[in-house]
Amino acid sequence: MSERTSASSTPGPRAAEIALGVVVAPGLARDVTAKIVAELADDLAELDTGVDWRPDLRVDRLVVPPALTTEIVSAARQKLLDEDWDLAVVVTDLPLRVGRRPVSRQISPTHGIAVVSLPALGAVHLTHRLRRTLLTLVGELVGTGEGEWGRGVLQELAVDQEARPGALRFLFVPTVLFSHFRLLVGMVRANRPWRLAERLYRALVAAVAAATYGVVTSDVWRISAAMGSLRLAIVCVGSILFTSAAVIVAHGLWERAPDRRLRDQVILFNFATAATLVIGIGSLYAALFLLIFAGAELLLSANVLASGLGHPVGLGDYATLAWFTASLATVGGALGASLESDEAVREAAYASSGDGGDEHP
């Protein structure tokens, strides 16, 4: 990204500028959007974000129809990187879906991308609806409805990486992450990682199946009882990290920077993806632990578990069994996640939000 300032004939401090790409499909989408894109900068200025906006209109279908919503988002992301934009909104004439549910718009704060389906906005008052929708989408991308956080995100987006404090090559990644910590936290929060597991049906089924096997298998009881707290903790962390890495690799979620100037943006994107998955898988782990602990208490009487372990048991033994079995189940979830489609995983990881209804005037 380049350092951008607003043009002014009077001297004074220069305001940071956000490059906003507006990508529209040929035909009706182009005709309608062209009427309002010139006024979008004025609409955005009224948000009082402390930056200037530079909308950049491009006519591009991005994908060949029919196309999945995730394909549109991925193509828009590549366009954003190629054009060196900070954010991008796409106006398409294609229908959008989350799973099988039709939506009028799709938002991916991690990518900095929002997509709106023009046909879903209806046939009347189209220009007014689209203008208001574009303004709303940009606000949701940067969290401008959340006070200082939104303004801070915009200020960080507008700063050129070459203008940031320099660092040796091996310090580049920590420098980027530290300087953009608030932006990174916002990106992860927007992904709602705690809801990851419920969106990945196959991963959840595989994890529950592995958990059930662990609860009813005496060999697992004995292995868990023989492990100390340190080993259990290592296995716990390792299972979460392994599962997260497996999902990233299996579904190609790690992005490469096509240009040196874009390295910091890609670093943030990749770490937001990794953090989203680690938190999401960690939430799955916690849920599995509670489920397994309750299931073991219900299904395994103290006498049955004691006969398998060879000594009297208490709540600590049930907790140890749940701890170890949750690790096995989490790895089992990784196998289930590998069977998910790329579209399902991307929708789950990036939590693109949409709504099923039209915008009303």
HUCORCOR-V867818 format. One record per pair of residues at least 6 apart in sequence whose ideal C-beta (glycine too) atoms are under 6 Angstrom apart, sorted by the first residue. I is the first residue (numbers start at 0). J is the second residue. If there is no record, write none. Layout:
I|J  I|J
//
This chain:
0|83  0|159  1|159  2|159  2|162  3|16  4|13  4|16  5|14  5|16  5|51  14|51  15|50  15|157  16|51  16|53  17|50  17|52  17|85  17|157  18|53  18|84  18|85  19|52  19|54  19|86  20|55  20|79  20|82  20|84  20|87  21|36  21|54  21|56  21|88  22|57  22|59  22|89  23|29  23|32  23|58  23|90  24|60  24|91  24|92  25|58  28|90  28|92  28|117  29|58  31|125  31|126  31|129  32|90  34|126  35|130  36|54  36|56  39|54  40|52  40|54  42|134  43|52  46|143  48|143  48|150  48|153  49|150  50|153  50|157  61|74  62|70  62|71  62|74  64|93  67|342  68|95  68|96  68|105  69|342  69|345  71|114  72|107  72|112  75|87  75|89  75|112  76|110  76|112  79|87  80|257  80|261  85|156  86|111  86|140  87|112  88|113  88|133  88|136  89|114  90|115  90|117  91|116  92|117  94|116  95|102  95|105  95|116  97|353  102|353  102|354  102|355  103|116  103|119  103|354  104|115  104|353  105|114  105|351  105|353  106|113  106|139  106|351  106|352  107|349  107|351  108|140  108|186  108|189  109|186  109|190  109|271  109|349  113|136  113|140  115|132  120|128  120|357  120|358  121|357  124|360  127|360  128|358  132|358  138|144  141|149  141|152  141|153  142|148  142|149  142|185  143|149  151|181  152|182  152|185  155|179  155|182  160|263  163|178  166|174  172|266  175|263  175|266  179|267  183|267  183|271  186|271  187|271  187|274  187|275  190|275  190|349  190|350  191|350  192|275  192|278  192|279  193|282  195|279  195|347  196|203  196|283  198|347  199|336  199|339  199|347  201|335  201|338  201|339  202|332  202|335  202|336  205|331  205|332  205|334  205|335  206|328  206|331  206|332  209|327  209|328  209|331  210|287  210|291  210|324  210|328  213|219  213|324  213|327  214|294  214|295  217|307  220|307  220|308  220|320  223|319  223|320  223|323  224|308  231|322  234|326  235|326  238|326  238|329  238|330  239|280  239|281  239|284  242|280  242|329  242|333  243|276  243|277  243|280  245|333  246|276  246|336  247|253  249|337  250|341  250|344  252|272  253|269  254|265  254|268  254|269  256|262  256|265  275|348  284|325  284|329  287|325  287|328  288|321  288|325  291|321  291|324  291|325  292|317  292|321  295|317  295|320  296|317  301|312  304|312  305|311  305|312
//
